[in-house]
């Protein structure tokens, strides 16, 4: 069930979220973006949302905010990178996309239409959470240590599961967060 409601901030999921709920989640997301654009430190706000929420749809808002400011994953959003189910659920949300939110009624004013289109077209949302996590894993020591420990945990958990989707996901994630699986390449030596 939690997988089905993660995307409520994008108007996705089952049951289909109410317009009021989706609007409230989008308003929170926009507020955090506005603060980021104003160069405000939003770590305390993000931490407060994460600590107080008891609802999965808020996590999707925080993941999108983290994609816009990846350094948040080295701070208050770090625990989210350790939840393997979020990676799986995010794949579903990314596949469905937000394109249905970019069509508007002719009754909407031009300003509202432009604002909604801009909000629903943010490019950072198309970033795969796994790619964001790997980039941070390779460049940030705090994230690297955290995900290295999670990798061992996920590998152990996968070894006790029957073949299937959950085991495959855990094995994939465990493999992604092993430093020895990466090699530094000097791009100046590559001739095209």
N, C-alpha and C positions, 0 to 999 in steps of 0.2 A: 504494500500500500504506500509506503514512504516513497518508493521510486516514482509512483504515479503523481505525487503532489509536489515533488521538488521543483518542477517547472511552472508552478502557479504564478510566479512573478513575471513570467513570459506569456501568461495566458494559456499555458499548456497543462495537460494532465487530466486525470479522471479521479473523481468527478470533475467536470469542467468547472474551473473556479468562477466565483461570482465576479462581476465587474468591479464591485467595491473592493473586494480583497485584492484583486490584481492591481487596481489603482493605488491602494495603500502600500503595497510592496514596491510598486514602481516609484511612488513618491519618496519612500525611504531611500531607494537606490539613487534617485535624482538628487536628493538632499546631500547624500554622501559624495556624489560626483561634483556638485556645486562647491562643497567644502574643499575637495581635492583641487579643483580648478582655481580656487582662491588661495591655494598653497597652505591651507589649514592642516594642522596635525589632527587626523581623524582616528588615531589609534585608540583613544579612550572611548570614542563613540562606537567603533567597531567592536571593541572589547565588551562594552555594555550590551550591545545587541547580541553578541555571541553568548554572553553569560546569562542573559535573561530569557532568551528564546527557548521555547519548548516545541517549536514548530519547524519542520523540515524546509518549507518554502523560504524562510529567512536565510537559510544556508545558501540557497542559490543566489540571492541578492549579494551576500558576502563574497561568494566565489566570483561573481561578476565584478564587484568592487576590487577584489584582489587581482583580477586579471588586468584591471586598469592601473593599479598600483601594486605590482608584484612584491615589492618590499614588505607589504603587509603579511605575506605568507612566511616571512622570516620573523614576524612578531605575533600579533594577536591571532592571526589566521593560521598559524602553523599547525594546530591540532587538526584542522580540516584536511590537510595533506596526508594525515595518517588514517583516514577513514576510507577503506577500499571501496565501499559501496558508493561513495560520492563519485568516484571515477566512472563507475558503471552507469550510474544514473545520469551523470553529465553527458555521456555518450548519447544516451537517448534524447536528452533535451537538445543537444547540438544537432542531432540528426533531424529533429522536428523543426528546429529553427523558430524564428520570430516573424517570418514573412507575413503571416496572417494578421499581424498587428500593424502593418504598414498600409493597409487599405482603410479608407475612411469614408464616412458618409458625406454626401454633398451638403449636408446640413451643418457640418463642422466649418468653422471659420478658417480662413487661410492661415492665420497665425497658429491656431491649434493644430491644424494638419501639418504644418512645417515643424512645429515643436515635437509632435508625436513621431513623425518620420525620423527626425534627427535622433531622438531618444532610442528608438527601436533599431537604428542603423549603426550603433557604436561598433567599431571594428574590433575592439578588444574582446568582445563577447564571442567572437568566432575562434579565439585561441583555444586549443584543446588543453584541458587542465593537465593532462599528462605531460605535454610539452612544456608548459609553464613550470611544472614541478621538476622536470629533468633539468631545465635551464638553471633553476635555483639550486638544485642538487649539485650541479657542477661548478657553481660560482659562489655559493654562500655556505660557509662552514656550519652555521647553526642548522640550516635546512639539511645539509649533507649528513651531519651526525644524526639528526632526527630520523631521516628517511633510511639511513643505513640500519638503524635499529629496527625500524618498521619492516624493512626488507627481510631481516632474519625472522621476525615475528610472522610475517605473511607466508614465508617459505615453510615454516614449521606448521602453521595452520593449514596450508594447502596439502601438506603431506598426509594429513589425517582425513582428507575429503575424498569422496568417490569422484571419478572423472565427471566433468561437467563444467558449466559456465562459471560457477563461483571459483572452483579450483583453477581453471584457466586464467581468470582475472588475477587471482592472487599470485600465481606463478609469473604472469607477465609483469605485474607490478614489482614483485620481488627481484626479478631479473633487471628491471629498469634502474633500480637503485643500488647497484653494486658498482663501485668505482672502477674495478678491474675490467668491466665490460666496455669501458670507454678508452679511447686512445687519442692523445693530442697529435694533431696533424699540422705540419708547417705548410700552410697554403701557398707560400712562396715557391715551394718545390713542385707544385702542380702546374703543368703546362697544358694549356687548352689549345 
